[in-house]
Amino acid sequence: GERAIIPPLGGLNVSIQSPKPAGETSVVIYIDNIAYQVVGQPAIETGTTVNFISRNETNTPIFSDSLEPLGISADGNLVLFQEYAADLTNANLYLRNMTTQTSISINDEWTRVAALSADGSTVAFSSRTRDGEIDIYNVNTGLLEEGVISAAANQLDSNPQVNLDRITHLSISASGRFVLFTTRASLDGRPELKTDSGTASRGGRILYLYDKLAKSLERISTDSYGALPSSRGNGTAPGVVMAAISADGRYVAFEASYKGLAANDANIFYRNIFLKDRKTQETTVIGRALNNSIPSTDTGPALSAITTDGKYVYFSGLAAYFAPEYRDPGGGVGPTVDLRYSVESDDIEVVAPVSGSEELVHGKQINNETMSLNGEYIFFEKYNDVVNSEGIIGRFDKDSSAGDGLWGSTPVYRANMLTDTIEYATKSDQNNAIHALRFAPVFFTSGDGRYVVVRSEDNKIAPPDALAQSHKKLFRIDLGTGLTLSDSDNDGYIDYADAFPFDDFEARDSDWDLIGDLADNDDDNDFLPDEYELDNDYNPLFPFDGLEDRDN
């Protein structure tokens, strides 16, 4: 209530006063005795709540052999999951709306891979009987676009000779425009990726991008000149293993074992992290050790994510190569440390959130990291050595000695990177531990960092109509706090998926030239005006079709 004097700022006399009780955020700032009132929202006390997810279209609890979480929207409202029998029959792919408490079935057969865009607008998936194709479901309209690979393959080659093969990884950009997927097939008439022995059969996995707006395909796992790497690399899963893309589609980070893909890869064919800049077409290795060398080990770096704004790539690697100061004093090359690569500065730093006891998280083995849109929160699972139990009631072991039958269950934590604090995430509103079953994927988290989706057989948190023993259940844990997701210009595009978040006229910049698509007369920057491309049957959003020699 009393007016407090602040040391002069720039020659101005400044003081501050709160006219309301403590805990409310209204405040008056006096500058040269002129009062300015700043009114904020009162602090809301929030706690952890748990919501049951796994219900079908009639809102009946699902009791199948298997339940699998597949994604969650950035605001935590939509959850993608599937149920299926042990023989992969009687399957359904569901999208659950947590606000309306309704589920819709998108696919009525087993889904091999699927992804939900952060904005909740798009679901991309590949089915059991058509596992070499991708179907795209528009959440807003309810329309299903089937077979997008075959439909778009002619964009890469006039005679694509499409040879569909199983889709093994699928991810999607924040707005749902760009879909990344891996396959062993050549979709553009070019040779399949060969092994070191020169054999093309069952070659390495190739990374492609499908642009939903342009309806075009682009091969991503090429060198800076568009050529294939010299070989598929080493390991049991050669080629591309997984990938992630920035919201605007410019940067693609992917984990792969390739040889001769990047100019700076030293011709090493062990697994590493690559970054493709789609604007410059440059491909680089970013998982470089402290001496700028490429780790020559089968247990190379593992990709976690690329931030929505495309500024950072998060991955993990062995301490011996990236952070010797954290190396196990007992010998060996571990443990695994968490790393962040800056796209702008080309630097790597160790990400080291600490708990209240000042214990470094990466001082122990951690697994399965996810994060919020731009890395403000990092989620991870960690067994045995609990970082900060916060009085949570429960047991976490890798065995069943506790007699609870929850073998392999592990706790999930949320690290706040802004405050360097860690909190326990898999807990109920009664402060009981929720046992997340340790079968991949262990958990999914929302882009705002507030929600965690886990799979569990824990009955103590299930609703009365879902108390079935030995059946997996899906739960959404609301931690009560997270990022605020805004649409600053009220144009219908959330800021993280809006290239111009403060311009209600523009939202997309397809060629990353800082000119919005509506104002730009050459959206794909191929030096052919959009009007000319439309008049001559070219694609104004696909830059490579302008290179075709149509008259030979």
SVG drawing of the C-alpha trace seen along z (x, -y; Angstrom):
<svg xmlns="http://www.w3.org/2000/svg" viewBox="-23 -15 62 77">
<polyline fill="none" stroke="black" stroke-width="0.4" points="0.0,0.0 2.9,-2.4 4.6,-4.2 8.1,-2.9 10.8,-5.1 12.9,-3.5 16.4,-4.9 16.2,-7.5 15.9,-6.0 17.3,-8.2 16.8,-11.3 13.2,-10.5 11.8,-10.3 10.1,-6.8 8.1,-5.2 5.7,-2.3 2.7,-1.5 0.2,1.4 -3.3,0.1 -4.6,3.7 -3.9,6.5 -0.9,8.7 -1.5,11.5 -3.3,9.3 -1.3,7.7 -2.7,4.2 0.1,1.7 0.6,-2.0 3.9,-3.4 4.6,-7.1 6.9,-8.8 7.6,-12.4 4.4,-12.2 2.3,-11.1 0.4,-7.9 0.2,-5.0 -1.9,-2.0 -0.9,1.5 -3.6,4.1 -2.9,7.8 -4.7,11.0 -4.9,12.2 -2.7,15.2 -4.8,18.4 -3.9,21.2 -3.9,24.4 -3.0,27.9 -2.6,31.2 -5.7,32.9 -6.0,36.2 -8.5,36.9 -9.4,40.3 -8.9,40.3 -9.5,43.8 -13.2,43.7 -14.8,44.5 -17.4,42.7 -20.2,43.7 -18.0,42.5 -17.6,46.1 -14.2,47.0 -12.0,48.9 -10.7,52.3 -8.5,53.6 -5.3,55.6 -3.4,52.5 -3.8,48.7 -1.3,46.4 -1.0,42.6 0.1,41.0 -0.1,37.2 -1.5,34.2 -2.3,30.7 -0.2,27.8 -3.1,26.6 -3.7,30.1 -7.3,30.2 -7.0,32.9 -5.4,36.3 -4.7,38.8 -4.6,42.5 -5.4,45.9 -6.8,49.2 -6.1,52.6 -6.3,56.3 -3.2,58.5 -3.6,59.8 -4.0,56.2 -7.7,56.6 -10.6,54.6 -8.5,51.5 -9.5,47.8 -7.6,44.5 -9.4,42.0 -9.2,38.2 -10.4,37.2 -11.7,33.7 -11.1,33.1 -13.3,30.1 -16.4,31.6 -15.5,35.1 -16.2,36.7 -14.1,39.1 -14.2,39.5 -12.9,42.5 -10.5,41.5 -9.4,44.9 -10.9,48.3 -7.7,50.5 -4.4,50.7 -2.3,47.5 1.4,48.1 2.4,44.4 0.5,41.3 1.0,37.6 -1.2,34.7 -0.2,31.2 0.4,28.8 -2.5,26.6 -4.8,29.6 -5.9,29.1 -4.4,32.1 -3.8,35.8 -1.5,37.7 -1.3,41.5 -0.3,44.7 -2.5,47.8 -1.8,51.5 -3.1,52.6 -1.7,49.4 1.5,48.9 3.3,47.4 0.8,44.6 -0.2,41.6 -3.7,40.4 -4.4,36.9 -7.5,36.0 -8.6,32.4 -9.9,32.0 -11.8,28.8 -13.7,30.1 -13.8,33.8 -12.5,34.5 -10.0,37.4 -7.4,37.1 -6.3,40.5 -3.1,41.6 -1.2,38.4 2.2,40.0 1.1,41.5 -0.9,38.4 2.1,36.1 5.0,38.3 4.9,36.8 6.0,33.5 9.5,35.1 9.8,36.8 7.7,36.9 8.0,40.7 8.2,41.4 7.8,45.2 6.5,45.1 7.5,48.2 5.7,47.8 7.3,49.3 6.5,49.2 6.4,45.8 8.5,46.1 8.5,42.6 6.0,39.8 6.0,36.3 4.1,33.1 4.7,29.3 2.9,27.1 0.3,25.9 -0.1,29.2 1.2,28.0 4.3,30.1 4.5,33.9 7.8,35.7 8.1,39.4 10.7,42.1 10.5,45.0 13.0,47.3 11.2,46.7 12.4,44.3 9.4,42.0 11.0,39.9 12.5,42.3 16.0,41.9 17.9,45.0 17.2,46.4 19.9,45.8 22.6,48.4 24.6,50.2 28.4,50.0 28.5,53.2 26.5,51.6 23.3,53.5 20.1,51.5 17.9,54.2 16.4,53.1 18.5,50.0 18.5,47.1 15.4,45.1 14.9,41.9 13.4,38.8 10.7,37.0 8.5,34.0 4.9,33.7 3.6,30.1 -0.1,30.3 -0.8,26.8 1.4,27.2 0.5,31.0 4.1,31.7 6.8,34.1 10.5,33.2 13.3,35.5 15.0,34.1 17.9,36.5 20.1,35.3 23.4,33.4 23.6,29.6 23.5,30.2 20.4,32.5 22.4,35.7 22.0,38.9 24.6,39.8 27.3,42.2 25.8,45.0 23.2,45.6 25.6,45.7 26.0,48.2 23.8,49.8 20.6,51.9 18.4,49.0 20.4,47.3 19.3,44.2 16.9,41.8 15.5,42.9 13.4,39.8 12.9,36.2 11.4,32.9 10.6,29.6 10.2,26.0 6.8,24.4 7.6,22.5 9.0,25.5 12.4,24.1 14.6,26.2 14.4,30.0 16.5,31.8 16.9,35.6 18.7,38.4 20.4,40.8 23.3,43.0 24.5,41.7 27.9,41.5 28.7,38.6 25.6,36.7 27.1,33.5 30.3,31.7 31.4,31.7 30.6,35.3 34.2,36.5 32.7,39.5 31.7,41.0 28.8,43.4 27.7,43.7 24.5,42.3 24.4,38.5 22.1,35.5 21.7,33.6 20.1,30.2 18.6,29.3 18.0,25.7 15.3,25.8 15.9,22.2 19.6,22.7 19.4,26.5 22.5,26.9 22.8,30.1 25.2,30.1 26.1,32.5 25.4,30.8 26.3,33.6 29.9,32.6 32.1,33.3 34.1,30.6 37.0,30.8 34.6,30.5 35.1,34.2 32.3,36.6 31.8,39.3 32.6,42.7 30.3,44.9 27.1,46.9 25.5,45.1 25.7,41.7 23.6,38.7 19.8,39.0 17.4,36.3 14.8,35.0 13.2,32.0 13.6,28.8 12.0,25.7 9.0,24.3 10.8,21.1 13.6,23.1 16.3,21.5 17.5,24.6 17.8,28.4 17.8,30.5 19.5,33.9 21.3,36.2 24.8,37.7 27.5,39.5 29.4,37.4 32.8,38.6 32.3,36.8 30.2,33.7 30.8,33.0 33.8,34.8 33.3,33.1 30.1,35.2 31.7,38.5 31.2,41.4 34.3,41.5 34.1,45.2 34.9,45.5 33.0,45.8 31.8,43.1 28.5,42.3 26.3,41.1 24.0,39.5 23.9,35.7 21.3,33.3 22.5,30.9 21.2,27.8 22.5,26.7 22.0,23.1 21.1,22.8 22.3,19.1 25.6,19.4 26.5,23.1 27.3,23.7 26.4,26.6 25.8,26.3 24.9,28.7 21.4,28.3 21.6,28.9 18.4,28.2 18.9,28.8 16.6,29.9 16.2,28.2 19.1,30.4 21.3,29.1 21.7,32.5 22.3,32.4 19.6,34.3 21.9,35.7 24.1,37.0 21.9,40.1 20.4,42.0 17.3,40.3 15.2,41.3 12.4,40.3 12.6,36.5 9.9,34.2 9.6,30.5 7.3,27.5 7.2,25.5 10.5,23.6 12.2,25.6 10.9,23.7 9.9,27.0 11.7,30.4 10.0,33.6 11.8,36.8 11.5,40.2 14.0,41.3 13.9,44.5 15.4,45.5 17.1,42.2 14.2,39.8 15.3,36.2 12.8,34.5 10.0,36.7 8.0,33.8 6.5,36.3 5.0,38.4 3.7,41.7 4.8,44.6 7.6,46.9 9.6,46.8 11.8,49.7 12.8,51.6 11.6,54.8 8.4,56.1 9.9,56.6 7.3,54.2 4.6,56.8 2.4,54.3 2.8,56.0 3.9,52.7 7.2,53.9 9.0,51.3 6.9,48.4 8.8,45.1 8.2,41.5 8.1,38.5 9.5,35.1 9.1,31.6 12.1,29.3 11.5,25.6 14.4,24.2 13.7,20.6 13.9,21.2 16.3,24.2 13.8,26.2 12.3,29.7 8.9,31.0 7.3,34.4 4.8,34.7 3.2,38.2 1.3,37.5 -2.4,37.5 -4.4,34.8 -4.1,36.8 -0.3,36.7 0.0,40.3 2.4,41.6 1.0,42.6 2.9,45.5 3.5,44.8 4.0,48.2 7.5,48.3 6.6,49.4 7.3,47.0 6.0,44.4 6.0,43.8 4.3,40.4 3.4,37.4 3.4,33.7 1.5,30.7 3.3,27.8 2.4,25.4 4.2,27.6 1.1,28.1 -0.2,31.5 1.2,35.1 -0.5,38.1 0.6,41.4 -0.4,45.0 -1.0,46.9 -2.7,49.8 -3.1,47.8 -6.6,48.3 -6.4,45.8 -6.9,42.9 -9.4,44.6 -13.1,43.6 -15.6,46.1 -16.7,47.4 -13.1,48.1 -11.8,50.2 -10.7,53.2 -7.6,55.1 -4.8,55.8 -6.0,53.4 -4.1,50.4 -5.7,47.0 -4.8,43.5 -4.7,40.4 -4.1,36.8 -2.3,35.1 -2.9,31.3 0.0,29.8 -1.9,26.5 0.7,24.2 2.2,23.8 2.8,21.4 0.1,19.0 -0.7,19.7 -1.8,16.5 -3.1,15.3 -1.8,11.7 -3.4,10.5 -6.6,12.4 -6.3,13.9 -7.1,17.5 -3.4,18.6 -1.7,19.1 1.5,17.1 3.8,20.2 2.3,21.2 2.0,17.6 4.9,16.2 3.5,12.7 2.0,12.9 1.3,9.2 -0.1,8.8 -3.8,9.9 -3.4,9.9 -0.5,12.3 0.2,15.7 2.4,17.6 5.8,17.0 6.4,20.1 9.9,19.0 11.1,17.4 11.8,14.0 10.0,12.0 7.2,11.2 3.9,12.7 2.4,15.0 -0.6,12.7 1.8,9.8 4.5,11.9 4.1,12.4 6.6,15.3 5.7,17.4 8.2,20.2 11.1,17.9 11.8,19.7 11.9,16.5 8.6,17.4 5.8,15.1 2.8,16.9 0.5,15.7 2.7,17.2 3.0,20.5 -0.8,20.7 -1.4,19.9 1.2,22.5 0.3,25.4 3.2,24.9 2.9,25.1 3.4,21.6 4.3,23.2 6.8,25.8 10.2,24.2 11.6,27.3 9.0,27.7 10.3,24.5 13.5,26.4 11.7,28.9 12.6,28.9 9.1,29.5 9.9,29.1 13.1,31.2"/>
</svg>
